[in-house]
Amino acid sequence: MDFGIVRREADFFDVKGRFISAREYGDGHINDTFLLTYQTPAGPAEYVLQRINKNIFTDSEGLMENMKAITEYIREVVKREGGDPLREVLTIVPTRDGKTHHVDEEGYCWRTTLLVPDVFSYSVVVDGDQLCETGRAFGHFVKTLDRFDATTLKETIPDFHNTKKRYETFLRAVKEDKWGRREDASAEIEFAMRYASFASTLVDQLERGELPLRVTHNDTKINNVLMDKATGKAICVVDLDTVMPGLVAYDFGDSIRSGTNPADEDERDLSKVRMDIGLYEAFAKGYLSEAGEILTEKELLSLPVGAKMITLECGVRFLTDYLEGDHYFKTHRPGQNLDRTRTQFKMVADMDKCWDEMVEITRRYGKK
């Protein structure tokens, strides 16, 4: 991106000091992110400027309303508990006219936050202790927002985890086969069809009122937790674009999907792909050390279901995109989405094999 545009957009925000530099920042795949540095009398001040992907997040107003409400609520909790609100929650820097964001002439939403100081993040899971700490962070996030009315939040991506609708889209893609790929994916289509009735489990429980809506993060990967450089402990959950009403099973499940497989997401050698039960236990231990005290019994039992459900859902989404011509997920080689599908389905098969152990671990750490 032209850094002249970046500098122009930065000037809309109430940043302090004299501009020094701007550079690309982070490894996100959705938004464009930049680190801004300014010189002030007290020393350098750093900000994170982002251009939100309007093709994925079509309601930027709602997204920023959610972010403002959530960060302000968490900030008050942190203050009451004697914490540091500048490090334990993101701080939105307003525009010079007091708004949370600026929309440019092309319709892109830009926002700025303070850089959280003295932190780092992991990009890959190294060991169980690291994943346990990640689990504790996301468990603390949902516990902190336990009394926040989730129904007041906007759905930034409607039906994001409505697996029943995901299957409807998948079945339509199979039937239409616009790109002539159905035959090459016949084994994966057959696998997905075997789980068609399971796919509605959580959606049906929600509709029956058996599971409560909560504030959920919906992108609970390890790189969305900032760790304190001095202690190595989790200090702040970031990337709040997908925060919306949901089920705790979604957040728990996405962490298990992304954090317990030692292989790459598009690994072709499926012998390397597995759901590591030790890593499952590590995350469950950390997550339930915080969230366990607020969850109902049915929510607790929904967590391993969420692990299998979100992994299955992700595989179905990769498979749907493959059948539809790879228009949603970025690909760098032919068949990459089909390889991604296979890794997710291998994980689902592994979860079936160790299902009783997953449930036992969840019950053990969820005891109040």
N, C-alpha and C positions, 0 to 999 in steps of 0.2 A: 504494500500500500504506500502511496505517496505520503511521506512524512510531513509535507506541507499541509495536507488535510488533517493529519493528527494534531499538528500544532494549532491549526485553526479551531478544531473542536475543543482542544484543551482550554483555549481562551474563553470559552463560554462558562467555565466553572470557576468557583470561588477558591482558587488555589492561591497559596501565599508564596511570595518571593519572586526571584528573577529566573526565567526559564534557562535551563542548562542543556538538557538533552531528553530525547525520547528514543526508546528501543522496543522491539518486540519482546514479549514477556510470556513465560509459561509454555505449556504444551497442549493447550486445549484445542479441540477440533471443531468447535461450534462458533464461538465468538472470536473477534479480533481483539487482542489484548496488548497493551503497551505500558511500559514503566516510564513514568515522567519524573524527572529530577529538577528541583528548583533550589536556588540558593536563598537562604534567609539569614537574618542577623544571628540566629541561634545555630546555624549550620544547614546542611542539605535537608530538604524535605522531599519525600517520595510519595507518588500517587500512582494508582492503577487506573488507567483509562480503558474502557471497553466499548466496542461497537457490537451491539447485539444482533445476532443473525435473524433478520426479519422473515426469512423463509421458514424458519422453525418456530420462532416466537412471534406470532402474528399480533398479539395483544401486548405491546410494550407498556402501555399505560397500566394494564392489570398486573403485569410482571413487576413493575416498579412499585405499585401500591402494595403488593405482597411483600416485597423486599423491605420497604420502609416500615410496614407494620411489624414484621417479624424482628427486624434488627432493633427497633425501638423497644419492643417488649423484652427481648433478651437483655438489652442494655440495662433496663431497670432491675431485672433479676440479678444480673452481675453486680450492680451497685449495692443492692440489698445484702448480697452475700459477701461484700467486701472485696470483690475481684477487681480486675483492671479492664474497664469497658473498651479501652483503646486496643487491647490485645485479644480479648475473648469474644469479640463480635465485630463484624465489619462495620465501618463508619462511612455512610454515604456523604460525599461532598456535594453540596447543592450547586446549582448554576448561579450565576451572578444575580438572577432575578428570583431566586429562592425555590426553584423547582428541583425535582430529584433527577432529572435527565434532560437531554436536549435531542430533538429530532431534526436531522439534517434535511436538505432539499431532496434527497433520494428516499426519504422515509425511514432511514436507519436511526435507531435509538442509541444514544451515547450516554454513558454514565461514568462517574469517577468515585473511587473509594480511597481512603487512606491506606497506604501500605502497612500491613501489620509488621511491626519490627521484631527482629531477633527470633525468627521462626524459619522452619524448613518443611518440606513435604517429601514423601516417598513417591516414587513413580511405579515401583513394583514391590510385591510382597517378598520379604526376605525370610522372615521367621514368624513363629506363633506369637511371640511377645509383641512384635510390631502390630500384628493383626488384632491382638487382644486390645491394645491401646486404641486402635482405630474403632473397634467395637464399642469401647467405653465412650469415645467421643460422640458417636452417633446415638448411643443409648442416652447419654446426657442431653443431647439435643432434643430428643423426643420427650424426655422427662421435664426439661425446662419449659417446654411448650405445652405441658399437660393441660393447663387451664386456659389455654388460648382457644378461642372458638374457631375451629378449622373451617366452618361453613362460611365465614366471612372472607375467605381467600378465593381468588380467581383460579380457575383451571388454566394454567399457562399453556398446557398442551392437552386439549380435551381428550378424554378416554385413553390417556397415556398407558395405563395398565388395565384397561378393560379387555381381558384376554378373550372374552367371548366375541367381541367385535374384531379383535386381531385375527381370530380364526375365520370369521366371515370374510374378511379381506383376503386371507390366504386361500380359502376355497374358491373365491372368485378368480384369483390369479391362476389357480390350477385349471379351472374350467376354461378360461379364455386363452391361456398359453400363448400370449401374443408374440413372444420371442422364440417359440419353439424349443423351450428348454425342459419341458415336463419329463420327457423320457430320461434325460441325463440325471434328473433329480428324483427318479421314481422311488428309490429306497428311502430317501429322506421324506418324501411325501407320505409314504406308507407309515413311517415311524410317527410322523405328526398326527396322522389320522387315528392311530391307536390311542392317543391322549386327548382326543376331541372332547369326550365327556368330562375328563378331569379339568380341562381348561376353564370351566365356568365355576369351579369350586369356591374360590374366594369372592367372586362377583355375586354368586348366589347367597353366600353367607352375609355379605354386606346388605343385599336387598332384603334379607329376612331380619335384619337388625341384630344379628348375632355378633357382629364385629363393629366397634365404634370407629367413626371417622376421626382421624387425628391429623395434626400437622406433620407431613412427611417430607423428606428431603428429595427423594426419588432419583438421586445420582450418587449413591453411597460408595463411591470408589475411594481407594486409599489416598489418592492424590488430592482429595477434597477435604483433607484434614491437615491443619497446620500444627506442627510440633514445636515445642519450645526448645531452642538451641541449648539452653543450659541444662535442662532436666530430661529432655527426650520425651516428655509427656505431651499428650494432645492438649491444645489450648484453644483452637478455634475451628469451626466448621465453615467452609466457604462454598462458592458456586451455588448460590441460592435461587437461580433462575427457575428451577423446577420444583421449588417448595410450593405445595398446594395440598388440598385435602386428599387423604389417602389412608392406606392401611399400613400398620407397622410391618406386616409381612412383606410388603413391597421393599421397604428399606433393608430389612434383614436379608431378604432374598437376593437383592442386587449385590450386596456385599459378599455373600457366599458365592454367587455366580462369578464375580470378578476377582475375588481374593483367594479362593481355595484351589484354583487350577494352576499348577506350576508351569503349564505350557502356554504358548502364545495363543491368542484368540483365533488365529487362522492357521494353526499348526496342521500340517498335512499328515504327519505321523501320529495317528490316533493312539498309539501305544504310550505316548508321552502325556496324553490328556487324561485327567482323573479328578475326582472330587476328593481332596485330601481331608480325611475325617479328623486328623489332628488339628488342621487349620480351622475346620468347622468348629471344633470345640474351643479353640482359642478365641475366635470371634464371639461365639455364644457366651463365653465366660465374661468377656469385657462388656458386651452389649447388655446382658442381663444384670450385671453388677450395678448398672444405673437404671435401666428401664424396667427391670423385673418388678420393682415395687409398685408400678402403676398399671401393669398389664393385667387384664382379666385372664381367667383360665383358658377361655377359648382363643384369646389373642396369643397366649403363650403357645398353644398347640398349633396355631396357624403359622408359626415361624418356619418350621421345616417345610410345610406346604408352600410357603412363600419362596423358599430356596429353590424348590423344584419348579414351581410355577413361573418365576421370573426367568429361570434358565430356559425353560421350554418356550416361553413367550419370546425371548430374545432369539432363539433358534428359528422360530416360526417367522419372526420379522426378517431375519437374514434370508430365509428361504423365499419369502414373499418378494423381497426386493430382487433376488436372483431371477425369479420367474417374471418379474415386471421390468427387467432390463437394467438393474443396478442404478436406480435413479435417486435413492435416498442416502444409503451409506456410501462413503467414499471408498472406491476400490483402486488398487494399483496394478492389478493383473487380472486376466480372465479367470473366472471361477472362484475368486476370493470369497464372495458371499456364500457360495456353496461350501467351501472349506470352513467358514465361520459357523455355518449351520451344523456341520458334522461335529465340531468340537462341542457345541452346546448340547446336542443330542447325546453325545458320549457322556457328558456330565450328568444329564438326566438319567441315563441308564445306570451310571455309577450310584446315583442317589437312591435308585430303586433297590440296589443290592445292599446298601448300608442304611436303609430307611429306619429300621428298629433302633439302631445305634444313634442316629440323628435325633429321634424322638426322645430317647433316654437321656442324652446329653442336654437337650433343651429343658426337659423336666427337672433335671438335677440342678442346673444353674438358675432355674426360674423359681425355685422354692423360696417362699417368703418367710 
